[in-house]
Amino acid sequence: MYYCLIHFGFSVFGTECTDPILAPRASQITDKLFHILERAVARHKPISLLATQALYRSSLDNTLTPEELQIFLTKFHYQRIAVRLLIGHCVALYKPLPMENMIGIFCTKTPIEDIVLESVQLAEELAMITYGCVPPVELSCSTETGGDLLYIPSHLQHIIFELIKNSMRAVLEKEQARIGADKIISTATLPPITVHWDLTPDHCLFEIRDQGLGIHPEQLKNCFLFHYSTAPKPKNDEVVMAGYGYGLSLSRLYARFLKGDIWIESEYGVGTSVFIKLKANWDPDELI
C-alpha cells in the first residue's frame, strides 16, 4: 500500500518514479489499488439507507433515544461524506472525469445554470411518475451568464435536486387537495417554482421558492431531522418523491461539509422558501 501511494503521488504530480524496486510493477499495482477503491465505493453505496433504517428501528424499540439517534446519524453520515469524498477525489485524480475544469471531483468552474437545469429535469421525471404532471420552474440569476463556482458538481446537483423535488411535491399536493385526489392536475393551473441565485466573490446564495402547502411551525423545527417526513412511508422498491426522511438532512450535511448551509422560511398555507448558501472564495491553504 505504501508503494502504491508513493507511485500515486508521482503519477498525479507528473514525476517519474525511479525507485528500482517499485518502478517495474508500479503501474500494475496502482491500477489494482484504484480498482479496489472503485469497488469499495460501489459496494458501500446502499449502506447509508440500510444503516439509517436499522437505527430507526432501534429507536422504535427504545434501544436508542430520539436524541441519540439524531446525534449518531449526523456523525455517521458526516464521516461517510468525508471518506467517500477522499476516495472519490483520489480515484478521479488518477482517472480523470470527462468534464472540463476538473481537478479530481472538484470543478474549478462548476456551471451553476447547467447543474440547476439537470436537477430540475430529474425532479420533473420523478414528478411525472408520481403525479402525472409537472409545475413550471422559472430560473433567474444576478449575472447574465449564470455564473460558475469552485465546487463538487455531484454535491451541488444532489442538493438542488432534493430541494426542487420537495417544492414540486408541495405545489402538486396543494393542487391535488384543492381539486380532489381523483381529478387530473393541469399544468396551466399550477403556480411556478422560482429558483434564483446571487453569486458574489465570497458566496453563492440560492433561493428556491414555491407557493405550495407551506410548513406548519410545529413541523418546521423537525424538517432537518433524519427519518422525519410529512409524506407516507414508501413501500419496498416504490418510486416516490418523498417519505424516507433523509433528503433535507443529508443535503444540509453536504452543504455544511464545504462550509455552506441550508435554512427554510415558510408560511403555512402560502408557500416555502429554501435558502442555500455555498462558499465561493477559497484560500489555497484553507482546510475543509
Residue, then its C-alpha position, 0 to 999 in steps of 0.5 A: m500500500y505504501y508503494c502504491l501511494i508513493h507511485f500515486g503521488f508521482s503519477v498525479f504530480g507528473t514525476e517519474c518514479t525511479d525507485p528500482i524496486l517499485a518502478p517495474r510493477a508500479s503501474q500494475i499495482t496502482d491500477k489494482l489499488f484504484h480498482i479496489l477503491e472503485r469497488a469499495v465505493a460501489r459496494h458501500k453505496p446502499i449502506s447509508l439507507l440500510a444503516t439509517q433504517a436499522l437505527y430507526r428501528s432501534s429507536l422504535d424499540n427504545t434501544l436508542t433515544p430520539e436524541e441519540l439517534q439524531i446525534f449518531l446519524t449526523k456523525f455517521h453520515y458526516q464521516r461517510i461524506a468525508v471518506r467517500l469524498l477522499i476516495g472519490h477525489c483520489v480515484a478521479l485524480y488518477k482517472p480523470l472525469p470527462m468534464e472540463n475544469m476538473i481537478g479530481i471531483f472538484c470543478t474549478k468552474t462548476p456551471i451553476e445554470d447547467i447543474v440547476l437545469e439537470s436537477v430540475q429535469l430529474a425532479e420533473e421525471l420523478a414528478m411525472i411518475t408520481y403525479g402525472c404532471v409537472p409545475p413550471v420552474e422559472l430560473s433567474c440569476s444576478t449575472e447574465t451568464g449564470g455564473d460558475l463556482l469552485y465546487i463538487p458538481s455531484h454535491l451541488q446537483h444532489i442538493i438542488f435536486e432534493l430541494i426542487k423535488n420537495s417544492m414540486r411535491a408541495v405545489l402538486e399536493k396543494e393542487q391535488a387537495r384543492i381539486g380532489a385526489d381523483k381529478i387530473i392536475s393541469t399544468a396551466t393551473l399550477p403556480p411556478i417554482t422560482v429558483h434564483w441565485d446571487l453569486t458574489p466573490d465570497h458566496c453563492l446564495f440560492e433561493i428556491r421558492d414555491q407557493g405550495l402547502g407551506i410548513h406548519p411551525e410545529q413541523l418546521k423545527n423537525c424538517f432537518l431531522f433524519h427519518y422525519s417526513t410529512a409524506p407516507k412511508p414508501k413501500n419496498d422498491e416504490v418510486v416516490m418523491a418523498g417519505y424516507g426522511y433523509g433528503l433535507s438532512l443529508s443535503r444540509l450535511y453536504a452543504r455544511f461539509l464545504k462550509g455552506d448551509i441550508w435554512i427554510e422560511s415558510e408560511y403555512g398555507v402560502g408557500t416555502s422558501v429554501f435558502i442555500k448558501l455555498k462558499a465561493n472564495w477559497d484560500p489555497d491553504e484553507l482546510i475543509 
